[in-house]
Amino acid sequence: MNKKKAKSLTSILSVAVIALSIITGCKKDKETNSSRVELITDSVFLYAKEVYLWNTSLPTYDAFNPRKYVQTDEEAGFNQELFAITRYPINSATGLSYEYNLGSVDDTKYSFISNTDDDNPIAFVGNAQSSVDLEGNGYDLGIDITLDGTAKNYTPYVTAVAHNSPAEKAGIKRGDKITSINGTAVGSNFYGSEEDLLNNTFFNNTVSPATLKGTTRDGTALNVTLNVSSYKSTPIICDTVYTAGAKKIGYLAYSAFTTPTNSESALAEVFTNFATAGVTDLIIDLRYNGGGYVSTAQYLANLIAPSSINGSVMFTEHYNTMMQEKKATILKNLPYRDDNDKIQYSNGRMKTYYDDIDYTVAGNTTLFAKKGSLSNIRNVVFIVTSSTASASELVINSLKPYMNVQLVGEQSYGKPVGFFPIKIDKYDVYLSMFESRNKEDKADYYAGFTPDALAKDNYSYLLGDKNENSINAAYQYLVDGVFPVSTSSTTSSMKTSRGAVLKAFEAGNKKLPAKGFRGMIEDRIKAK
């Protein structure tokens, strides 16, 4: 997804004025005197009234009064408006908003607004900034961390290192612990200066160079100096084949459903190796995978699925009734753009998301079409955590009706909804637009998938090591047919990582917010 998109202020101001006149009637003086920011706040709400998945729960324009969110920090105001919009739809199963975010109650769980000026350095991909975007472009040190302990006595541990990043090139590995940054000790006073130091080093990326000292996973002294820099990363964290007697088990740790260009060839190579090795069972490790592109999720599902289900329903996408019945007329003002952000025309007519896109269920039904030569998979175990979301859950939900699918780890995030961007001025607005359902018409995981076997992420072991809690539980199940009695970790932690501001420690080992993108971008929409 190209973040440097052309600005179209004139056209979007027209969109706002046209849409406003549709809802409020003749308010010429108000429209003529409206500021750019006022018109953007109008547009955000008026688009939501027609394309938001739960649009019928929203009040009228006058009752909502979007312009009350205008403020000097325009982006903060837009985000406050979006948050207010998402409070209206209530999930009857919980009594809370569908977009209530348990991990960060002041943020939306699904919808978000992206400033398209925020290209890497620091890519904006969802409700948090992440230093590796969905095209695989990184700009940071390349380290994810976990905080193990309490505010007065904790240790920052490395949980993951981005491929080709400064950290990887310096030899930093999962399980290394950090005791000081640029000569300042960390681990004993989180609420003092340490919170800002950790945030600025691993989230804001403003500490550069950063000299990190501590102890490596092997017990030797750690002393490296890193500089924030750009790099190209791969979403394949690790892949290997385990042998258990005559059984071959393929293991893949996959970090994000990046663009097809960034993911497909890498995934194809892994699955070709699995086929060559005679793999019959899979462990797919999605513990850090917050989602990404629907097309890439579809590709992975087709790599896993047996050829016998070709032509069967993988998933369907359900837009709101107004969109399905072609009544969301505000989309007449949204130009259809190609992958290079170029507005498309047909016989001199500008294509739009109203005239040229099919939002019916029939028009948004995806069927299995086998990819690759790995065709005899019997069982799949997915490793999940609260960071496993959206496109990751889409793959799991799509395969469940057809295969023996088991889950190991922790409760997943819970995001059966997706979106495509609505371009308003320099902002891409991602409103929850459709619900994804599997062959059995199920999308009942708003609270996340509950694992069949609980296991804590144990960063004492590298990903791919069979001794790691979740991997061991998955491996034992595929070998013995049952999960081990205990899959608890020898460590308990307070998690965070790059892409999430460190928050306060609390009793009970409450997790800190996880990194990066949690979403499902429908990039397969094609104009008629």
N, C-alpha and C positions, 0 to 999 in steps of 0.2 A: 504494500500500500504506500503510494507516494505521498509523503507528508508535505512536500513543497508544492502546494496546489495553487493554481492561478487564482487571484483575487477577483471577485465579481461583485463589488459593492453596489454598483448601480442596479444590477439585476436583482439583487437580494432585497434592496430597499423597495423595489417595485413589488416583489413577492409579498413583503410585509404589508404594504399599503393595500394591495389587492385582497389579501387574506383578511385584513382588518375590516375592510369595507364589507366583505361577505358576512362577517359575524355581527358587526356593530351598526351597519347601515350608514347613513350619510353623516359623517363626522369630518367634513372636509377641513375645517379649521384645525382640528386636532392632528389630522394626517399631515397637513402642510407644514405645521410647526414641530412635528416630531423629530427628535434627534435620532441619530444612527443607533445608539444603544437602546433607546426606547423601542425602535422598530425591530431590533433583534430580539428583545424580550417578548414582544408580541409574537414574532414568528415562532419562537420556541414553543410557546403555549399553543398557538393555533395549529401547528403541525401535530403536536401531541393530541389535540382534540380529534384529529382524524386518523392518525396512523399508529398511535400508541396502542399496544396490545389490549390494555384495559381502558380504552378511551371513554367508554360509557360511564365510568366512575368519576370523570372529571366535571367540575362545575362550569358555569358559563364564564365567558370572558370577563364580564363585569364583576361577577362574584370573586373570581380569582385575582383580578387586577394585576397582570404581570408586570406593569411598570413600577410597582412598589419595590421591585428588586433591582432597579437601576441604582448604581452606586459608582463611586470614583474608580474602584477596582472592578472594571466591567466583568472580567472573567469570574471573579468571586460572586458577583451578583447573578450571573447566568447559572452558576452551579447551585446557588441557593434556590433559584427558581426551579431548576430541575429537581432538586431534592423535594421541594414542596409539591411538585406535580406527582412525584412517586409515592407520596404519603396517602393518596386517595384510594387506590385499589387495595382492598383488604382480602387476604387469604382466609377463607372461612375455617380452614383447618387449624390455623394458628391464632386468628384474631388480630394479626399484625399485617402490615403492608407486605405485598408480594416482594417488594424491594427492601424490606427491613434487613439491615446488614448486622448480624449478631457480632461479627468481629470488629466492626467499626460503625457504631450506631449513628454517627453523624454523616455517614456517606451512603450513597445509593448502592444497592447490591449489584445491579445490572447496568442501567442506563448511565451514560456519561457524555461529557462534552470535551472534544479535543481541539486545542488551538493548533492549527496547521502550520503556524510559524515555528512550533516546537519540534523541529526535526532534530535528529542527533547532531550535536551533543545533547544528550538526554532525550530519548524518545518517549513520547507520551503514548502509552498503550493501555488505556482503560482507566480504572479508578485510581491508579497509581502510576508514578513514573517508573519506567524500567529502562535499564541501560542497554538491553539488547532488544531491538524492536522485532516486529513480525517479518522483517526482511532479513534478519540475522545480523543487522548492523549494531555493533556495540560501541559504547563510549564510557568507560569507567575503568576500575581496577580489575573487574571480572570476578569478584568474590561475593558469595552469599554467606551470611553468618547466622549462627544461633547463639543466644545468650543462655547459658546454663547456670542456674542458681537463683540468688536473690539480689535485690538492689544493692545490698552491702557486701555481697560475696558471690560474684558470678565470674564466669569465664566465657569470652567470645570464642566459639569454635567455627571453623570453616565447614560448611555443609556441601557446597558445590563450587566449582571453578569453571568459568566459561571457556570454551574451546578457543584457542588462539588469542586469549586475553593476556594482558601484562602479567596477571597472577599465574596463569598456566606457564608462560614462558619463564617465569622465575622459579618454577618448581613447587609452588604452593599446592597442597592437596587437601581434599576432604579429611577432616579429623585434626588438622593442625589447629593449635590454639594460640590466641593472640593475647599478649600481656601488656604491650605498650604500643603507642602510635606516636611517632616523632618525639620520642623521649618522655611522653606522658603516660603514666601507668593507667590501665583500665582494669576494672574488676572489683572495686571497693566502694565506689561513690557514684552510682549511675545518675542520681538526681542532681549531682553537681555538674561540673564541666564535662564529665564523660559522655553524657547523653548527646550533647551537641557535637562532640568530637567524633563519636561513632556515626552519628547521622551524616555529618559532613564528609566523612571518609567513605562510607559505604552506601550512602543514599544520595546526598547532594553532589558528591564527586567534586567538592571544592578543596579537598586536601590533596595537593599534588606538588611536589613528591610526597609520598607517604612511606615512612620507614616503619615497618612492622617487625616487632620482636616478640618472641614467644618460644613455643616448643612444637616441633613437628610431630606428626603422628607416630614417627619412629623413635621419639624421645630425644632427638638431637636438637641443638639450638636453632631457632629460626631468627634470621636477621636479613631482611630483604628491603630494598627501596623500590617502590613502584611509582610510575607516573600514569595519570589518567590519559588514555589515548584511544583512538578509533581502531576497531578491528572487525573482521568478518567472522561470525561464529556459525557453528552448525548445531542443529537441535538434537543431534544424536549424542547423548552423553556417554553411552557405553553399550556394547553388544557382545554377546558371547554365546557359546553352546555348552551346556552341561551334559555329561554322559552318566546315566544311571543304569548299569547293565546294558540291555539292548535298547533302552529308551534314550532318545535325544530330546533335550529341552532347550528351546531358544529363549534367550533373555535379551530384552531391549529396554534401555532407559531413554526416554524421549521427553525433551523439555518443553516444546511448544509446537503447535500446528502452524508453522510459519508458511510463507507463500509457497505455492507449488514449485517455483523455481529453486527455492532454498531447501525444500524438504524432499520432493519426490525422488530425485535421483539417489539421495542418501538412503532413503527408506528402501528403495528398490534393491540397492546393493546389499543391504542387511538381509532382506528376505531371500534374495538369490543365494546368499551364503547359507541361510537356514535350510533351503531346499536341497542344496548340494550336500549338506551334512545329514540329511534325512530326519529333520526335526518333525516331531508329531505333536508336541505340546508347547505352549508359549507362556512366558511370563512377560507382560508388558508393564513396565514401571512408569507410571504417570504421576508420581508423588509430587513433582514440582511443575506439572503441566496445567496451566490455567486456561488453555484453549487456543483459539486462533481462527484460521480460515476453514469454512465448511468444506470447501473443495479438497483440502488436505486431509480432513477427517474422513471424508468419503473414500479417498485414496487408501488410507491405512486400513479402513474396514474391508475394502476389497482385496487387500493383500492378505488379510487374516482369514476371510471367509472361504469356505469350501466352494468349489465350482458348482456343486449340486444345488445351490440356492440362487444361481444366476437368474435374473428376472423377477426375483421376489422383492417385496417392499423392504427397503433399508430404513427409510424414515419419511415422514410427511411434515410439511411446514404449514401451520395454521395461522394466517393473518386474521385481524379482526374483521367483523362482518362488513363494516363500511368499506374496507379495502377489497374484500372478496367480491362485493357487489358493485364494485367500481363507482363508489360514491365519495371517495376521498379526493375531491376535486382540487384540493390544495396542491396535490402532486403535479398538476398541470404546470406549476411554476418551477418544478425541479427538473433541470435538464439532465438527460441521460448522458453519462460520460463513459468513455472507454477506459482501459487500464492505465492509459497515459494521461488521464484527466482531460481528455479532449471531448468537447460537446459533439454529439453525433447528430447527423441530419439524414433525412430520407426524402429525395425529390424536392429539396429546398426547405422542407419542414423540419424544425428542431424536434428531435425525439425527447420524450419526457417520461418520467416515472408513472404518469397517469395513462397516457395513450398507448404506451408500447410495452408495458409489463403485465404479466398475468399473475394475479395474486390468489387464484383459486387453489383449493387443495389438490385438485387433479393436475393443475399446472405446476405444483410444487411437491410432487411425489418422486422420490429418488429410489431407483431399483439397484439391486446388487449387479455388478458386472466385474467378474473376477479379474484381478491383476496379479501378475507374477506366476511362478510355477510351484509355489508352496500350497498344495491343494488338499493335504490329508491331515489338517489340524483337528485334533479331537477335543482338547481342553484348552481354555485360556484363563489364566489368572492375572487380574489387573491389580497393581499396587497403587493405592490411592491415599490421599490425605485431604485436609481442608483446602489445600492449594490446588487440588484436582477439580477442574471446572469445565463447564460448557462443552466445547468441542470434544474434550476428553470423555465427558459423560455421554455425549451423543454417540460416540463409538461403542461404548459399553452398552447403552440402551438399545442400540440398533442390532447388536449381535445376540443379545439375551434370548430372543425368541427362537433362535436357530442352533445355538451351541451351548455346551456346558461352560458357562461363564461364572467365575468365582472372584470375589474381591477380598483383598488383604490390606490391612493398614488402619486408617482412621476414616471417620465420616467425611465424604466428599463435600464439595462446596454447595452444590445444588443450583444448577442453572440450565433449565430446559428451554431457555428463550434465546433469541438471536436478533440481529438487526443488520441494516445497511446504513451508511452515513447519509445524513441530510446536510447539505452544504449551505450554511448561513453565514454570509460575510467571510471572515477568515476562520470560521469554526466548522468542524464536523460534529454534528449532533447525532449521537447514537441512542435512540429511544428503543426500548424493548418493543419489538414489532411482531414477532411470530413465536409460536410454541412448537417445538419439535417433538413428534410422537413416533414410536416404533410401530412395527407391524400390528401389534396388539392394541394400538391406539393409546399407549401408556406414555405419560410424561409426568409421573407422580414422584418426582425427586427434587421438588423445590427446597426441601430440607437436606438434600444430599442423599447419596447412596450409603446405606449402612453396610459395613464390611462383613463378610462371612466369618472372618477371623481378625481379631484386633491385634495390631502390632505397632509399636512405636518406631519411628525413624531413629536408627542407631548410627550416628555419624562416626562412630569408632571404626566402622568398616567402610571400605570403598564401595561404591555402587558396582554391582557385578559380583561381589564377594558373597558366597553362599552362607556365610556366617551372619550376615546382616539380618536383623529380625524379620523383616517383611519378606525378603528374598528366601530366607530359610523356611518360613511358613509356607510360601508358595511352592517351593521345591519339594518339601515333604508331602504336600497334598498331591502333587503330580506323580510322585513316586509311590506313595503308600495309599492314596485315595482318601486320606483324612488329614485334617490339620493337626499340628502338634498341640498338646494341652496348654502350654504356656508360650506366648509370643511377646512377653513384656520386655521392655528395654532395660539395660543396665544403667541407662542415663535418662534423666528427665530434664526437659529444657524449656526455656522461654524463647520462642522462636522469633526471628525476624530475618530480613535479608535485604540486599539492595533492591530498591523499588518499594520499600515500606519504611516510613519514619518510625523510629523506635518509640514505643509507648511505655507507660509505667508498668513496673513489675506488680503482680498481685499474687495473693496467696492461692494455692491450689494449682500452681503451674499453668496459669492461663497463658495461652499462646499470644504472641504478638502478631500483628498483621503480616500476611505473606506477601511476597513480591508480585509486582508486574501485572500483566494482562490477565483478566478473567473475562472471557467473552467468546462469542461465536459470530464471526463476521460472514454474512452471506455474500460471497464474492462471485457466485455463479450466475447472478441475475443477468439475463441477456435480453436485449430489446427484440421485439418481433421483426 
